[in-house]
């Protein structure tokens, strides 16, 4: 191989790498753009499509072309008696590799959208969070979910031929915090703790949780305020929600920690603030209320903080 050819190949490799890096992003994608990616002529340029719905029969009934079914709850389990905690990293890593997650591919994630109480979008945002935590940098959540896609394009019942994935070498664990970090941060200047659950749960008026209420000092902002009323998988635009966010005290110049009941609602709020609003500092308390409520020495409150 002559010197000129070697130089050309090296330059091409650099250009390809730069192109991948430049195009990599985390955000939302329209059904039309998702369809265009799925239909790319070159198989290597097509996204890994992940159907995150909890019901496997829903997947059997119909899904996006090439979609691999990864039930979001397979990424969680009971730990020390506390249900639905994230699995240890080594187990999660194997599940993601088995699902085909790959450092060099776009990942297109979706579930079912409908009006409340449908909350399948939370499974999509939770899986997106896990991928981001494991270092994946190219993640798109399908705006409008399966209904929006199916309204324009055909679905299928065929299974994909998913090859084993290859995860990035480095994780991005700083996007999450544990309970010790939450207790250290809360009440500090510039830190905003946000509870993404419905208001009744924040106020302790529910029959769900071991202890009632919320973490002292947390403000309430229900995740569904970010979504369309007739389709909880359809995101509102930043212009539609920025005033309501600001009125709640959620702004770009604050250090934001979000939580909810089990981390799914919090993952949606974090996704929106970080990747749609592009706020710089937004993290998720992974243990969320189901863990916090079990720690009986930690304080709770049921009244909303005064503005």
C-alpha positions as CSV (number, residue, x, y, z in Angstrom):
1,X,0.0,0.0,0.0
2,X,1.6,3.3,-1.1
3,X,2.0,6.4,1.1
4,X,-0.7,8.4,-0.7
5,X,-3.3,5.7,-0.3
6,X,-2.5,5.3,3.4
7,X,-2.9,9.1,3.9
8,X,-6.2,9.0,2.1
9,X,-7.6,6.1,4.1
10,X,-6.5,7.8,7.4
11,X,-8.2,11.1,6.4
12,X,-11.3,9.2,5.4
13,X,-11.4,7.4,8.8
14,X,-11.0,10.8,10.6
15,X,-13.8,12.3,8.5
16,X,-16.1,9.4,9.3
17,X,-15.4,9.7,13.0
18,X,-15.9,13.4,13.0
19,X,-19.2,13.0,11.1
20,X,-20.5,10.5,13.6
21,X,-19.6,12.7,16.5
22,X,-21.1,15.8,14.9
23,X,-24.4,14.0,14.1
24,X,-24.7,12.3,17.4
25,X,-27.3,13.8,19.7
26,X,-29.9,13.0,22.3
27,X,-33.4,14.4,21.7
28,X,-36.7,13.8,20.1
29,X,-37.4,12.8,16.5
30,X,-40.5,13.1,14.3
31,X,-42.2,10.0,12.8
32,X,-41.2,11.1,9.3
33,X,-37.6,11.5,10.3
34,X,-37.7,8.2,12.1
35,X,-39.1,6.4,9.1
36,X,-36.4,7.9,6.9
37,X,-33.7,6.5,9.2
38,X,-35.3,3.1,9.3
39,X,-35.6,3.0,5.5
40,X,-32.0,3.9,4.8
41,X,-30.5,1.8,2.0
42,X,-27.3,1.1,3.9
43,X,-28.2,-1.3,6.8
44,X,-25.2,0.0,8.8
45,X,-26.8,3.5,8.7
46,X,-30.1,2.4,10.1
47,X,-30.9,3.0,13.8
48,X,-31.4,0.4,16.5
49,X,-35.1,0.6,17.2
50,X,-36.1,-0.2,20.7
51,X,-39.7,-0.9,21.7
52,X,-39.8,-0.4,25.5
53,X,-43.4,-1.3,26.2
54,X,-44.0,-3.5,29.3
55,X,-46.6,-5.7,27.5
56,X,-45.0,-8.2,25.2
57,X,-48.3,-9.0,23.6
58,X,-48.5,-5.4,22.5
59,X,-45.2,-5.8,20.7
60,X,-46.5,-9.0,19.1
61,X,-49.6,-7.2,17.8
62,X,-47.5,-4.7,15.9
63,X,-44.4,-2.5,16.2
64,X,-42.0,-0.3,14.2
65,X,-40.0,-2.1,11.5
66,X,-36.8,-3.7,12.9
67,X,-37.9,-2.9,16.5
68,X,-36.3,-5.0,19.2
69,X,-38.5,-5.5,22.3
70,X,-36.7,-4.5,25.5
71,X,-39.2,-4.5,28.4
72,X,-38.1,-1.5,30.5
73,X,-38.7,-3.4,33.7
74,X,-36.0,-6.0,32.8
75,X,-33.5,-3.2,33.8
76,X,-34.8,-3.1,37.4
77,X,-35.3,-5.5,40.3
78,X,-35.7,-5.7,44.0
79,X,-32.6,-4.9,46.0
80,X,-32.3,-5.3,49.8
81,X,-36.1,-5.5,49.9
82,X,-36.7,-2.3,47.9
83,X,-38.6,-3.0,44.6
84,X,-37.7,-1.7,41.1
85,X,-34.1,-0.6,41.9
86,X,-31.8,-0.4,38.9
87,X,-29.8,-3.6,38.4
88,X,-26.1,-3.7,39.0
89,X,-24.0,-2.3,36.2
90,X,-22.6,-5.7,35.1
91,X,-26.1,-7.2,34.6
92,X,-27.4,-4.1,32.8
93,X,-24.4,-4.1,30.5
94,X,-25.2,-7.7,29.4
95,X,-28.9,-6.8,28.8
96,X,-28.0,-3.8,26.7
97,X,-25.5,-5.8,24.7
98,X,-28.1,-8.5,24.1
99,X,-30.5,-5.8,22.9
100,X,-27.9,-4.6,20.3
101,X,-27.0,-1.3,21.9
102,X,-24.0,0.0,20.1
103,X,-21.7,3.0,20.6
104,X,-21.7,3.7,16.8
105,X,-25.4,3.6,16.1
106,X,-28.4,5.9,16.5
107,X,-30.9,4.5,19.0
108,X,-34.6,5.2,18.3
109,X,-36.8,4.6,21.3
110,X,-40.6,4.5,21.6
111,X,-43.6,3.1,23.4
112,X,-47.4,3.7,23.1
113,X,-49.0,7.2,23.4
114,X,-52.5,8.0,24.6
115,X,-54.2,10.4,27.0
116,X,-53.7,10.0,30.8
117,X,-53.6,7.6,32.6
118,X,-51.5,6.1,29.9
119,X,-47.8,6.6,30.8
120,X,-45.9,4.3,28.5
121,X,-43.7,7.3,27.4
122,X,-42.1,6.8,30.8
123,X,-40.7,3.5,29.8
124,X,-39.1,5.1,26.8
125,X,-37.5,7.9,28.8
126,X,-36.3,5.4,31.4
127,X,-34.5,3.3,28.8
128,X,-33.1,6.4,27.2
129,X,-31.7,7.4,30.7
130,X,-30.1,4.0,31.1
131,X,-28.5,4.2,27.6
132,X,-27.2,7.7,28.4
133,X,-25.8,6.5,31.7
134,X,-23.9,3.8,29.9
135,X,-22.3,6.3,27.6
136,X,-24.5,6.2,24.5
137,X,-24.5,9.6,22.8
138,X,-27.0,9.1,20.0
139,X,-30.5,8.6,21.3
140,X,-33.9,9.8,19.9
141,X,-37.3,9.3,21.5
142,X,-40.1,9.1,18.9
143,X,-42.3,12.1,19.3
144,X,-45.9,10.9,19.5
145,X,-44.9,7.3,20.0
146,X,-46.3,4.3,18.1
147,X,-49.7,5.9,17.4
148,X,-48.1,8.9,15.6
149,X,-45.9,6.6,13.5
150,X,-48.7,4.2,12.7
151,X,-50.9,7.1,11.5
152,X,-48.4,7.7,8.7
153,X,-46.4,4.5,8.1
154,X,-46.9,0.8,8.2
155,X,-46.0,-1.3,11.2
156,X,-45.0,-5.0,11.3
157,X,-45.2,-8.2,13.4
158,X,-41.9,-9.5,12.1
159,X,-38.9,-9.9,14.6
160,X,-35.6,-8.2,13.8
161,X,-32.3,-10.0,13.6
162,X,-30.5,-8.2,16.4
163,X,-26.8,-8.6,16.6
164,X,-24.9,-8.3,19.9
165,X,-24.1,-4.7,20.7
166,X,-20.9,-2.9,21.8
167,X,-21.2,-0.4,24.5
168,X,-19.0,2.7,24.9
169,X,-15.8,2.2,27.0
170,X,-16.8,4.9,29.5
171,X,-20.0,5.4,31.4
172,X,-21.7,8.7,32.2
173,X,-22.7,8.0,35.8
174,X,-22.7,11.6,36.8
175,X,-26.2,12.1,35.3
176,X,-27.6,10.3,38.4
177,X,-27.3,10.8,42.1
178,X,-27.9,8.7,45.2
179,X,-29.7,9.5,48.4
180,X,-26.6,10.6,50.2
181,X,-25.9,13.1,47.5
182,X,-29.5,14.3,47.6
183,X,-29.3,14.9,51.3
184,X,-26.0,16.8,50.9
185,X,-27.3,19.0,48.0
186,X,-30.9,19.8,49.1
187,X,-31.2,23.3,50.6
188,X,-28.0,24.5,49.1
189,X,-28.1,27.8,47.2
190,X,-28.9,27.3,43.5
191,X,-30.1,23.7,43.9
192,X,-33.7,22.9,43.0
193,X,-35.2,19.5,44.0
194,X,-38.2,18.6,41.8
195,X,-40.8,15.9,42.4
196,X,-42.3,14.7,39.1
197,X,-45.2,12.7,40.5
198,X,-48.8,13.8,40.4
199,X,-49.6,16.5,43.0
200,X,-51.7,14.2,45.2
201,X,-48.7,11.9,45.7
202,X,-46.5,14.9,46.4
203,X,-49.0,16.1,49.1
204,X,-49.3,12.6,50.6
205,X,-52.9,12.0,49.5
206,X,-52.4,8.6,48.0
207,X,-52.7,4.9,48.9
208,X,-49.4,3.9,47.1
209,X,-46.4,4.8,49.2
210,X,-44.9,3.4,52.4
211,X,-44.6,6.9,53.7
212,X,-46.7,9.9,52.5
213,X,-45.4,13.2,51.2
214,X,-42.2,14.3,49.6
215,X,-38.6,15.2,50.3
216,X,-38.5,18.4,52.4
217,X,-37.9,21.4,50.2
218,X,-38.8,19.7,46.9
219,X,-41.2,21.5,44.5
220,X,-43.9,19.8,42.6
221,X,-43.9,19.6,38.8
222,X,-45.9,16.7,37.3
223,X,-44.2,15.3,34.2
224,X,-47.5,15.2,32.2
225,X,-47.4,19.0,32.1
226,X,-44.7,18.6,29.4
227,X,-46.9,16.4,27.2
228,X,-49.9,16.9,24.9
229,X,-53.2,16.3,26.5
230,X,-54.4,13.7,23.9
231,X,-51.1,11.9,23.6
232,X,-48.7,11.5,26.5
233,X,-46.0,10.5,24.1
234,X,-46.2,13.8,22.3
235,X,-43.8,16.5,23.7
236,X,-44.9,20.1,24.0
237,X,-42.5,22.7,22.6
238,X,-40.2,24.7,24.9
239,X,-42.2,27.8,24.2
240,X,-45.3,26.1,25.5
241,X,-43.9,25.2,28.9
242,X,-41.0,27.6,29.7
243,X,-43.2,30.1,31.5
244,X,-44.8,27.4,33.7
245,X,-41.3,25.9,34.4
246,X,-40.0,29.3,35.4
247,X,-43.0,30.0,37.6
248,X,-42.3,26.8,39.5
249,X,-38.6,27.9,39.9
250,X,-37.2,25.5,37.3
251,X,-34.7,27.6,35.3
252,X,-31.5,27.0,33.3
253,X,-29.3,28.8,35.9
254,X,-30.2,26.3,38.7
255,X,-28.7,22.9,39.6
256,X,-31.7,20.6,39.2
257,X,-32.2,17.2,40.8
258,X,-35.4,15.4,39.8
259,X,-37.1,12.4,41.4
260,X,-40.5,10.7,41.4
261,X,-41.9,7.4,42.6
262,X,-39.6,4.8,41.0
263,X,-37.5,7.1,38.7
264,X,-39.6,6.7,35.5
265,X,-41.4,10.0,35.8
266,X,-38.2,11.7,36.9
267,X,-36.4,10.3,33.8
268,X,-39.0,12.0,31.6
269,X,-38.7,15.3,33.4
270,X,-34.9,15.1,33.3
271,X,-34.9,14.1,29.6
272,X,-37.1,17.2,28.7
273,X,-35.1,19.7,30.8
274,X,-31.7,18.4,29.6
275,X,-32.3,17.5,26.0
276,X,-35.3,19.6,24.9
277,X,-34.9,22.7,27.0
278,X,-31.1,22.2,27.0
279,X,-30.7,23.1,30.7
280,X,-27.0,22.4,31.6
281,X,-27.4,20.8,35.1
282,X,-30.1,18.2,35.5
283,X,-29.7,14.9,37.3
284,X,-31.9,12.1,38.4
285,X,-32.2,10.7,41.9
286,X,-32.4,7.0,40.8
287,X,-33.7,5.6,44.1
288,X,-36.6,8.1,44.1
289,X,-39.4,8.0,46.6
290,X,-39.8,4.2,46.9
291,X,-36.2,4.1,48.3
292,X,-36.4,7.4,50.3
293,X,-39.7,6.4,52.0
294,X,-38.1,3.2,53.2
295,X,-35.3,5.1,55.0
296,X,-37.3,5.9,58.1
297,X,-34.6,8.2,59.6
298,X,-35.0,10.6,56.7
299,X,-37.5,13.5,57.1
300,X,-40.7,13.9,54.9
301,X,-43.2,16.7,54.6
302,X,-46.7,17.0,53.1
303,X,-47.1,20.7,52.7
304,X,-46.0,22.6,49.6
305,X,-43.1,25.0,50.3
306,X,-44.0,28.7,50.3
307,X,-42.9,30.7,47.3
